[in-house]
Amino acid sequence: MKDLTERIKILGNQFSLHNKVELQESGEMMLPFKFRQKYEEREVEHFQKCAPAMDFFHRKDDILKVNKRFRYPVFAPKNARNCHEGILMLHGLNERMWNKYLPWAEYICHETGKPVILFPIAFHMNRSPECWFNPRDMMPYVENRRSKLNAPNCSFANVALSTRLTQSPLRFYVSGRESFFNIVQLLEQIKDGDHPLFAKDASMNVFAYSIGALLAQVLMLANPDRLFTETRFFFFCGGSIFEKMNGSSKEIMDSEAFKRLYEFYTADFNFKNDYIEEAFKSMVLTETNQESRELFFSREAGSGKVKAITLAKDTVMPTYGAEEAFGPDAGKEIITEMDFPFNYTHQTPFPTNRKIDTNLLDDCFRSVFDKACEQLI
């Protein structure tokens, strides 16, 4: 990777969810694929009907077509087909644009030779209406929310998610559960040989960032249809137990929404009491299923199936939260804490719009993603 700042601009300009793009510099391709939600759709809709419509958007969650039918991008080696291996990339909370992840996916694809699927979480990225992230559309609701609630860090970027979670914190779990089902559907499609890019029974490793790591941990623990028995995982700025996370941020959700979310899930949360919920609960409070969770991750660590990089100045997904999630023994094997010699945040680990030496930025980027590629190869 040379000049991450410039690469983000180039890939952002070339990116398309509708057309194949050949990347001359790296030799990879960006390919869009269609997804139509089918697996457990009725269950998801049943619970989405209970969530209220928002002032800023009057359609209810269960009829939002952009969340049910969408496209997802894949970075693939040139002329790739019938691929026997791939990598699934999961993003962070309240993300609306793929730009940050494009050089991440390109680098991993180039270094491993494997296609990288950038899969959107429910009601995120291109699975949410564009107006939810439009300053002109959302600023009136920001002012209204600030005037009524103690939420000084409410912003146009987080007001949609903040409002949705304040009104119904159950949305966090239901959307995660929906994403869980979507990923199972995608991997079953690949396993059955019904994906145009992959061969039948192709294997899939996972790169997960931020809240995507929580989703990946639930998938690991639940292991639906044993789809993840042989999967290798790499977490970046993620892996924390829920109770040690801090999502209050202008880019993620405001303080009132995070308070509501935290209180809801650290109390006696019950939803359906099945194996998926049990896996999720194991990742909420340190003491919930602690012995079995730590034993599970100890086995995974022993086989080298999971690695994580945390950042020293990350206050959203702190290192000590990941240590509590994995347990003291497994944590030593799984977690590597890094720090960079420039100002960064959880949301922007590689700041490309500040006066940082480009060579230094590129070196720090490679220090993370070379380890990711080594784990996912």
C-alpha positions as a Markdown table, in Angstrom:
| # | Residue | x | y | z |
|---|---|---|---|---|
| 1 | Met | 0.0 | 0.0 | 0.0 |
| 2 | Lys | 1.5 | 3.3 | -1.1 |
| 3 | Asp | -0.2 | 6.5 | 0.0 |
| 4 | Leu | -3.4 | 5.4 | 1.8 |
| 5 | Thr | -4.8 | 8.9 | 1.5 |
| 6 | Glu | -4.6 | 8.9 | -2.3 |
| 7 | Arg | -5.9 | 5.3 | -2.5 |
| 8 | Ile | -9.0 | 6.1 | -0.6 |
| 9 | Lys | -9.8 | 8.9 | -3.0 |
| 10 | Ile | -9.2 | 6.8 | -6.1 |
| 11 | Leu | -11.2 | 3.8 | -4.9 |
| 12 | Gly | -14.0 | 6.1 | -3.7 |
| 13 | Asn | -14.3 | 7.7 | -7.1 |
| 14 | Gln | -14.3 | 4.3 | -8.9 |
| 15 | Phe | -16.6 | 2.5 | -6.5 |
| 16 | Ser | -19.9 | 1.3 | -7.9 |
| 17 | Leu | -22.7 | -1.0 | -6.5 |
| 18 | His | -24.0 | -1.5 | -10.0 |
| 19 | Asn | -21.0 | -2.1 | -12.4 |
| 20 | Lys | -17.9 | -4.1 | -12.4 |
| 21 | Val | -14.8 | -2.0 | -11.9 |
| 22 | Glu | -11.3 | -3.1 | -13.0 |
| 23 | Leu | -8.5 | -1.6 | -10.8 |
| 24 | Gln | -5.5 | -1.0 | -13.0 |
| 25 | Glu | -3.1 | -0.2 | -10.3 |
| 26 | Ser | -3.6 | -3.4 | -8.2 |
| 27 | Gly | -5.0 | -5.8 | -10.7 |
| 28 | Glu | -8.1 | -6.5 | -8.6 |
| 29 | Met | -11.8 | -6.1 | -9.5 |
| 30 | Met | -14.7 | -4.6 | -7.6 |
| 31 | Leu | -17.8 | -6.7 | -8.3 |
| 32 | Pro | -21.4 | -6.0 | -7.2 |
| 33 | Phe | -23.7 | -8.8 | -6.2 |
| 34 | Lys | -27.4 | -8.8 | -5.4 |
| 35 | Phe | -28.9 | -10.1 | -2.2 |
| 36 | Arg | -32.5 | -10.8 | -1.4 |
| 37 | Gln | -33.3 | -11.6 | 2.2 |
| 38 | Lys | -35.2 | -14.9 | 2.6 |
| 39 | Tyr | -33.8 | -16.9 | 5.5 |
| 40 | Glu | -36.0 | -16.4 | 8.6 |
| 41 | Glu | -37.6 | -13.3 | 7.0 |
| 42 | Arg | -40.9 | -13.7 | 8.7 |
| 43 | Glu | -39.4 | -13.9 | 12.1 |
| 44 | Val | -37.5 | -10.7 | 11.6 |
| 45 | Glu | -40.6 | -8.9 | 10.2 |
| 46 | His | -42.7 | -10.0 | 13.2 |
| 47 | Phe | -40.5 | -8.2 | 15.6 |
| 48 | Gln | -39.8 | -5.2 | 13.3 |
| 49 | Lys | -43.6 | -4.6 | 13.2 |
| 50 | Cys | -43.4 | -3.8 | 16.9 |
| 51 | Ala | -40.9 | -1.0 | 16.5 |
| 52 | Pro | -42.4 | 2.5 | 16.1 |
| 53 | Ala | -42.0 | 4.7 | 13.0 |
| 54 | Met | -39.8 | 7.7 | 13.4 |
| 55 | Asp | -40.7 | 11.4 | 13.0 |
| 56 | Phe | -37.9 | 11.7 | 10.3 |
| 57 | Phe | -39.0 | 8.6 | 8.5 |
| 58 | His | -42.6 | 7.4 | 8.5 |
| 59 | Arg | -42.2 | 3.9 | 7.1 |
| 60 | Lys | -41.8 | 1.1 | 9.6 |
| 61 | Asp | -38.8 | -1.2 | 9.6 |
| 62 | Asp | -40.6 | -4.3 | 8.3 |
| 63 | Ile | -41.5 | -2.7 | 5.0 |
| 64 | Leu | -38.2 | -1.0 | 4.3 |
| 65 | Lys | -37.3 | -2.6 | 1.0 |
| 66 | Val | -33.8 | -1.1 | 0.8 |
| 67 | Asn | -32.9 | -3.3 | 3.8 |
| 68 | Lys | -34.4 | -6.5 | 2.3 |
| 69 | Arg | -33.0 | -6.2 | -1.2 |
| 70 | Phe | -29.6 | -4.7 | -1.7 |
| 71 | Arg | -26.2 | -5.1 | -3.3 |
| 72 | Tyr | -22.9 | -5.9 | -1.7 |
| 73 | Pro | -19.4 | -5.3 | -3.2 |
| 74 | Val | -16.6 | -7.9 | -3.5 |
| 75 | Phe | -13.0 | -7.3 | -4.2 |
| 76 | Ala | -11.6 | -10.2 | -6.3 |
| 77 | Pro | -8.5 | -11.1 | -8.2 |
| 78 | Lys | -8.6 | -10.4 | -11.9 |
| 79 | Asn | -10.7 | -12.9 | -13.8 |
| 80 | Ala | -11.5 | -14.8 | -10.6 |
| 81 | Arg | -14.2 | -17.5 | -10.7 |
| 82 | Asn | -15.0 | -20.8 | -9.0 |
| 83 | Cys | -13.0 | -19.5 | -6.0 |
| 84 | His | -12.5 | -22.1 | -3.2 |
| 85 | Glu | -11.7 | -19.6 | -0.5 |
| 86 | Gly | -12.9 | -16.1 | 0.5 |
| 87 | Ile | -13.0 | -13.6 | 3.3 |
| 88 | Leu | -16.1 | -11.9 | 4.8 |
| 89 | Met | -15.5 | -8.3 | 6.0 |
| 90 | Leu | -17.9 | -6.9 | 8.7 |
| 91 | His | -18.0 | -3.2 | 9.4 |
| 92 | Gly | -18.8 | -0.9 | 12.4 |
| 93 | Leu | -21.9 | 0.6 | 13.9 |
| 94 | Asn | -23.7 | 3.5 | 12.2 |
| 95 | Glu | -21.6 | 3.3 | 9.0 |
| 96 | Arg | -23.2 | 4.7 | 5.9 |
| 97 | Met | -20.4 | 4.7 | 3.3 |
| 98 | Trp | -17.9 | 2.0 | 2.2 |
| 99 | Asn | -15.1 | 4.4 | 1.4 |
| 100 | Lys | -13.0 | 3.7 | 4.6 |
| 101 | Tyr | -13.1 | -0.1 | 3.9 |
| 102 | Leu | -12.2 | 0.0 | 0.2 |
| 103 | Pro | -8.4 | 0.1 | 0.7 |
| 104 | Trp | -8.7 | -2.4 | 3.5 |
| 105 | Ala | -10.5 | -4.9 | 1.3 |
| 106 | Glu | -8.2 | -4.2 | -1.7 |
| 107 | Tyr | -5.1 | -4.8 | 0.4 |
| 108 | Ile | -6.4 | -8.0 | 1.9 |
| 109 | Cys | -7.5 | -9.3 | -1.5 |
| 110 | His | -4.2 | -8.4 | -3.1 |
| 111 | Glu | -2.0 | -10.0 | -0.4 |
| 112 | Thr | -4.1 | -13.2 | 0.2 |
| 113 | Gly | -5.3 | -13.7 | -3.4 |
| 114 | Lys | -8.8 | -14.3 | -2.0 |
| 115 | Pro | -12.0 | -12.5 | -2.8 |
| 116 | Val | -13.2 | -10.1 | 0.0 |
| 117 | Ile | -16.9 | -9.7 | 0.6 |
| 118 | Leu | -18.0 | -6.4 | 2.1 |
| 119 | Phe | -21.3 | -7.3 | 3.6 |
| 120 | Pro | -23.6 | -4.6 | 5.1 |
| 121 | Ile | -25.2 | -5.0 | 8.5 |
| 122 | Ala | -29.0 | -4.5 | 8.6 |
| 123 | Phe | -30.1 | -0.8 | 8.3 |
| 124 | His | -26.5 | 0.2 | 7.6 |
| 125 | Met | -24.5 | 1.3 | 4.5 |
| 126 | Asn | -26.7 | 1.0 | 1.4 |
| 127 | Arg | -29.3 | -0.9 | 3.5 |
| 128 | Ser | -30.6 | 2.4 | 4.9 |
| 129 | Pro | -32.3 | 5.4 | 3.2 |
| 130 | Glu | -29.9 | 8.0 | 2.1 |
| 131 | Cys | -31.8 | 10.8 | 3.9 |
| 132 | Trp | -30.7 | 9.3 | 7.3 |
| 133 | Phe | -27.2 | 10.6 | 6.7 |
| 134 | Asn | -28.1 | 13.8 | 4.8 |
| 135 | Pro | -27.2 | 17.0 | 6.8 |
| 136 | Arg | -30.0 | 19.0 | 5.2 |
| 137 | Asp | -32.6 | 16.4 | 6.0 |
| 138 | Met | -31.4 | 15.5 | 9.5 |
| 139 | Met | -30.3 | 18.9 | 11.1 |
| 140 | Pro | -33.9 | 19.9 | 12.1 |
| 141 | Tyr | -34.2 | 16.7 | 14.1 |
| 142 | Val | -30.8 | 17.2 | 15.7 |
| 143 | Glu | -31.9 | 20.6 | 17.0 |
| 144 | Asn | -35.2 | 19.1 | 18.2 |
| 145 | Arg | -33.5 | 16.2 | 20.0 |
| 146 | Arg | -30.9 | 18.5 | 21.6 |
| 147 | Ser | -33.6 | 20.8 | 23.0 |
| 148 | Lys | -35.6 | 17.9 | 24.5 |
| 149 | Leu | -32.9 | 15.6 | 25.7 |
| 150 | Asn | -29.5 | 15.8 | 27.4 |
| 151 | Ala | -27.7 | 14.8 | 24.2 |
| 152 | Pro | -25.1 | 17.5 | 23.4 |
| 153 | Asn | -23.2 | 15.1 | 21.1 |
| 154 | Cys | -26.2 | 14.5 | 18.9 |
| 155 | Ser | -25.2 | 15.2 | 15.3 |
| 156 | Phe | -26.6 | 14.8 | 11.8 |
| 157 | Ala | -24.5 | 11.7 | 11.4 |
| 158 | Asn | -25.9 | 9.9 | 14.5 |
| 159 | Val | -29.4 | 11.3 | 15.0 |
| 160 | Ala | -31.1 | 8.6 | 12.9 |
| 161 | Leu | -29.5 | 5.7 | 14.9 |
| 162 | Ser | -29.8 | 7.6 | 18.2 |
| 163 | Thr | -33.5 | 8.2 | 17.7 |
| 164 | Arg | -34.2 | 4.7 | 16.5 |
| 165 | Leu | -32.4 | 3.1 | 19.5 |
| 166 | Thr | -33.9 | 5.5 | 22.1 |
| 167 | Gln | -37.4 | 4.7 | 20.9 |
| 168 | Ser | -36.7 | 1.0 | 20.7 |
| 169 | Pro | -33.4 | -0.4 | 22.0 |
| 170 | Leu | -34.5 | -3.8 | 21.0 |
| 171 | Arg | -33.7 | -2.7 | 17.4 |
| 172 | Phe | -30.0 | -3.3 | 18.2 |
| 173 | Tyr | -30.5 | -7.0 | 18.8 |
| 174 | Val | -33.2 | -7.5 | 16.1 |
| 175 | Ser | -30.9 | -5.9 | 13.5 |
| 176 | Gly | -28.0 | -8.0 | 14.7 |
| 177 | Arg | -30.1 | -11.1 | 14.5 |
| 178 | Glu | -31.3 | -10.2 | 11.0 |
| 179 | Ser | -27.7 | -9.7 | 10.0 |
| 180 | Phe | -26.9 | -13.1 | 11.6 |
| 181 | Phe | -29.5 | -14.7 | 9.4 |
| 182 | Asn | -28.4 | -12.9 | 6.3 |
| 183 | Ile | -24.8 | -14.1 | 6.7 |
| 184 | Val | -26.0 | -17.7 | 7.3 |
| 185 | Gln | -28.1 | -17.4 | 4.0 |
| 186 | Leu | -25.0 | -16.1 | 2.1 |
| 187 | Leu | -22.7 | -18.8 | 3.4 |
| 188 | Glu | -25.3 | -21.5 | 2.7 |
| 189 | Gln | -25.6 | -20.1 | -0.8 |
| 190 | Ile | -21.9 | -20.4 | -1.3 |
| 191 | Lys | -21.7 | -23.8 | 0.4 |
| 192 | Asp | -24.4 | -25.1 | -2.0 |
| 193 | Gly | -22.6 | -23.8 | -5.1 |
| 194 | Asp | -25.2 | -21.1 | -5.9 |
| 195 | His | -22.9 | -18.1 | -5.9 |
| 196 | Pro | -21.5 | -17.0 | -9.2 |
| 197 | Leu | -18.0 | -16.2 | -7.8 |
| 198 | Phe | -17.4 | -19.2 | -5.6 |
| 199 | Ala | -17.0 | -23.0 | -6.0 |
| 200 | Lys | -19.3 | -25.3 | -4.1 |
| 201 | Asp | -18.2 | -25.8 | -0.4 |
| 202 | Ala | -15.8 | -22.8 | -0.6 |
| 203 | Ser | -14.4 | -21.9 | 2.8 |
| 204 | Met | -14.8 | -18.4 | 4.3 |
| 205 | Asn | -12.6 | -16.6 | 6.9 |
| 206 | Val | -13.8 | -13.4 | 8.7 |
| 207 | Phe | -12.3 | -9.9 | 9.1 |
| 208 | Ala | -14.4 | -7.9 | 11.6 |
| 209 | Tyr | -14.1 | -4.3 | 12.7 |
| 210 | Ser | -15.8 | -2.7 | 15.7 |
| 211 | Ile | -19.4 | -3.9 | 16.2 |
| 212 | Gly | -18.8 | -6.3 | 13.4 |
| 213 | Ala | -16.6 | -8.2 | 15.8 |
| 214 | Leu | -19.5 | -8.6 | 18.2 |
| 215 | Leu | -21.6 | -10.0 | 15.4 |
| 216 | Ala | -18.7 | -12.3 | 14.5 |
| 217 | Gln | -18.3 | -13.5 | 18.1 |
| 218 | Val | -22.0 | -14.4 | 18.3 |
| 219 | Leu | -21.6 | -16.3 | 15.0 |
| 220 | Met | -18.6 | -18.1 | 16.5 |
| 221 | Leu | -20.4 | -19.1 | 19.7 |
| 222 | Ala | -23.6 | -20.1 | 18.0 |
| 223 | Asn | -22.0 | -21.7 | 15.0 |
| 224 | Pro | -25.2 | -22.2 | 13.0 |
| 225 | Asp | -25.1 | -25.4 | 10.9 |
| 226 | Arg | -21.4 | -25.7 | 11.9 |
| 227 | Leu | -20.6 | -23.1 | 9.2 |
| 228 | Phe | -17.8 | -21.6 | 11.3 |
| 229 | Thr | -16.1 | -24.7 | 12.7 |
| 230 | Glu | -13.0 | -24.2 | 10.5 |
| 231 | Thr | -13.2 | -20.4 | 10.1 |
| 232 | Arg | -10.3 | -18.2 | 11.0 |
| 233 | Phe | -11.2 | -14.8 | 12.5 |
| 234 | Phe | -9.3 | -11.5 | 12.7 |
| 235 | Phe | -10.7 | -8.6 | 14.8 |
| 236 | Phe | -9.6 | -5.0 | 14.5 |
| 237 | Cys | -10.7 | -2.4 | 17.1 |
| 238 | Gly | -13.3 | -4.9 | 18.3 |
| 239 | Gly | -13.8 | -8.0 | 20.5 |
| 240 | Ser | -14.9 | -6.1 | 23.7 |
| 241 | Ile | -17.6 | -7.4 | 26.0 |
| 242 | Phe | -20.7 | -5.2 | 25.5 |
| 243 | Glu | -20.7 | -3.7 | 29.1 |
| 244 | Lys | -17.2 | -2.3 | 28.5 |
| 245 | Met | -18.0 | -0.6 | 25.2 |
| 246 | Asn | -18.7 | 3.1 | 24.9 |
| 247 | Gly | -20.7 | 4.0 | 21.8 |
| 248 | Ser | -21.4 | 7.6 | 22.8 |
| 249 | Ser | -19.9 | 9.6 | 19.9 |
| 250 | Lys | -20.9 | 12.2 | 17.3 |
| 251 | Glu | -20.1 | 9.5 | 14.7 |
| 252 | Ile | -21.9 | 6.6 | 16.4 |
| 253 | Met | -24.8 | 7.5 | 18.7 |
| 254 | Asp | -25.5 | 10.3 | 21.2 |
| 255 | Ser | -25.1 | 9.9 | 25.0 |
| 256 | Glu | -28.9 | 9.6 | 25.6 |
| 257 | Ala | -29.2 | 6.7 | 23.1 |
| 258 | Phe | -26.1 | 4.9 | 24.5 |
| 259 | Lys | -27.5 | 5.2 | 28.1 |
| 260 | Arg | -30.8 | 3.8 | 27.0 |
| 261 | Leu | -29.1 | 0.9 | 25.1 |
| 262 | Tyr | -26.7 | 0.1 | 28.0 |
| 263 | Glu | -29.5 | 0.0 | 30.6 |
| 264 | Phe | -31.7 | -2.2 | 28.4 |
| 265 | Tyr | -29.1 | -4.9 | 27.7 |
| 266 | Thr | -27.3 | -5.0 | 31.0 |
| 267 | Ala | -30.7 | -5.5 | 32.8 |
| 268 | Asp | -32.6 | -8.8 | 32.4 |
| 269 | Phe | -32.8 | -8.9 | 28.6 |
| 270 | Asn | -35.0 | -11.7 | 27.2 |
| 271 | Phe | -36.2 | -12.0 | 23.7 |
| 272 | Lys | -36.6 | -15.5 | 22.4 |
| 273 | Asn | -34.3 | -17.7 | 24.5 |
| 274 | Asp | -32.7 | -19.7 | 21.8 |
| 275 | Tyr | -29.1 | -20.6 | 20.9 |
| 276 | Ile | -28.5 | -17.3 | 19.1 |
| 277 | Glu | -29.7 | -15.2 | 22.0 |
| 278 | Glu | -27.7 | -17.3 | 24.4 |
| 279 | Ala | -24.6 | -16.5 | 22.4 |
| 280 | Phe | -25.4 | -12.8 | 22.4 |
| 281 | Lys | -26.0 | -12.8 | 26.1 |
| 282 | Ser | -22.6 | -14.4 | 26.6 |
| 283 | Met | -21.1 | -11.2 | 25.0 |
| 284 | Val | -23.1 | -8.7 | 27.1 |
| 285 | Leu | -22.0 | -9.1 | 30.7 |
| 286 | Thr | -18.6 | -10.5 | 31.8 |
| 287 | Glu | -20.2 | -12.9 | 34.3 |
| 288 | Thr | -22.9 | -14.3 | 32.0 |
| 289 | Asn | -21.8 | -17.7 | 30.8 |
| 290 | Gln | -18.3 | -16.6 | 31.7 |
| 291 | Glu | -16.8 | -20.1 | 32.3 |
| 292 | Ser | -18.1 | -21.6 | 29.0 |
| 293 | Arg | -17.3 | -18.4 | 27.0 |
| 294 | Glu | -13.7 | -18.3 | 28.3 |
| 295 | Leu | -13.3 | -22.0 | 27.7 |
| 296 | Phe | -14.6 | -21.6 | 24.1 |
| 297 | Phe | -12.2 | -18.8 | 23.3 |
| 298 | Ser | -9.3 | -20.6 | 25.0 |
| 299 | Arg | -9.8 | -23.5 | 22.6 |
| 300 | Glu | -10.0 | -21.1 | 19.7 |
| 301 | Ala | -6.9 | -19.4 | 20.8 |
| 302 | Gly | -5.1 | -22.6 | 21.2 |
| 303 | Ser | -5.8 | -23.6 | 17.6 |
| 304 | Gly | -4.9 | -20.1 | 16.3 |
| 305 | Lys | -8.3 | -19.5 | 14.9 |
| 306 | Val | -8.8 | -16.0 | 16.3 |
| 307 | Lys | -6.5 | -13.0 | 16.5 |
| 308 | Ala | -7.3 | -9.4 | 17.5 |
| 309 | Ile | -5.6 | -6.1 | 17.3 |
| 310 | Thr | -6.8 | -3.4 | 19.7 |
| 311 | Leu | -5.6 | 0.2 | 19.8 |
| 312 | Ala | -4.3 | 1.8 | 23.0 |
| 313 | Lys | -6.2 | 5.1 | 22.6 |
| 314 | Asp | -9.5 | 3.4 | 21.6 |
| 315 | Thr | -12.2 | 4.4 | 24.1 |
| 316 | Val | -15.1 | 2.8 | 22.1 |
| 317 | Met | -13.8 | -0.8 | 22.1 |
| 318 | Pro | -11.0 | -0.7 | 24.8 |
| 319 | Thr | -8.4 | -3.4 | 25.1 |
| 320 | Tyr | -9.6 | -4.3 | 28.7 |
| 321 | Gly | -13.0 | -5.0 | 27.3 |
| 322 | Ala | -11.6 | -7.5 | 24.8 |
| 323 | Glu | -9.6 | -9.1 | 27.6 |
| 324 | Glu | -12.8 | -9.6 | 29.6 |
| 325 | Ala | -14.5 | -11.0 | 26.6 |
| 326 | Phe | -11.9 | -13.6 | 25.8 |
| 327 | Gly | -10.7 | -14.3 | 29.4 |
| 328 | Pro | -7.2 | -13.7 | 30.8 |
| 329 | Asp | -5.6 | -16.8 | 29.4 |
| 330 | Ala | -7.0 | -16.6 | 25.9 |
| 331 | Gly | -6.7 | -12.9 | 25.8 |
| 332 | Lys | -2.9 | -13.2 | 26.0 |
| 333 | Glu | -2.9 | -15.4 | 23.0 |
| 334 | Ile | -5.5 | -13.5 | 20.9 |
| 335 | Ile | -4.9 | -9.8 | 21.6 |
| 336 | Thr | -2.1 | -7.6 | 20.4 |
| 337 | Glu | -2.5 | -4.0 | 21.5 |
| 338 | Met | -1.0 | -1.4 | 19.2 |
| 339 | Asp | -0.5 | 2.4 | 19.3 |
| 340 | Phe | 0.2 | 4.9 | 16.6 |
| 341 | Pro | 2.5 | 8.0 | 16.9 |
| 342 | Phe | -0.3 | 10.3 | 15.7 |
| 343 | Asn | -3.8 | 11.3 | 16.9 |
| 344 | Tyr | -6.4 | 8.7 | 15.9 |
| 345 | Thr | -9.8 | 7.5 | 17.1 |
| 346 | His | -11.7 | 4.3 | 17.0 |
| 347 | Gln | -13.8 | 5.6 | 14.2 |
| 348 | Thr | -10.8 | 6.8 | 12.2 |
| 349 | Pro | -7.8 | 4.7 | 13.0 |
| 350 | Phe | -5.9 | 5.9 | 9.9 |
| 351 | Pro | -6.7 | 9.7 | 9.6 |
| 352 | Thr | -6.2 | 10.7 | 6.0 |
| 353 | Asn | -7.4 | 14.3 | 6.3 |
| 354 | Arg | -4.8 | 15.6 | 8.7 |
| 355 | Lys | -1.2 | 16.6 | 8.5 |
| 356 | Ile | 0.4 | 13.2 | 9.1 |
| 357 | Asp | 3.4 | 12.0 | 7.2 |
| 358 | Thr | 2.0 | 9.7 | 4.5 |
| 359 | Asn | 4.9 | 7.2 | 4.9 |
| 360 | Leu | 4.2 | 6.9 | 8.6 |
| 361 | Leu | 0.5 | 6.4 | 8.0 |
| 362 | Asp | 1.1 | 3.7 | 5.4 |
| 363 | Asp | 3.5 | 1.9 | 7.7 |
| 364 | Cys | 1.0 | 1.8 | 10.5 |
| 365 | Phe | -1.7 | 0.6 | 8.1 |
| 366 | Arg | 0.5 | -2.2 | 6.9 |
| 367 | Ser | 1.4 | -3.1 | 10.5 |
| 368 | Val | -2.2 | -4.0 | 11.1 |
| 369 | Phe | -3.2 | -5.4 | 7.7 |
| 370 | Asp | -0.1 | -7.6 | 7.3 |
| 371 | Lys | -1.1 | -9.3 | 10.5 |
| 372 | Ala | -4.7 | -9.6 | 9.2 |
| 373 | Cys | -3.5 | -11.2 | 6.0 |
| 374 | Glu | -1.2 | -13.6 | 7.9 |
| 375 | Gln | -4.2 | -14.8 | 9.9 |
| 376 | Leu | -6.7 | -15.0 | 7.0 |
| 377 | Ile | -4.5 | -16.5 | 4.3 |
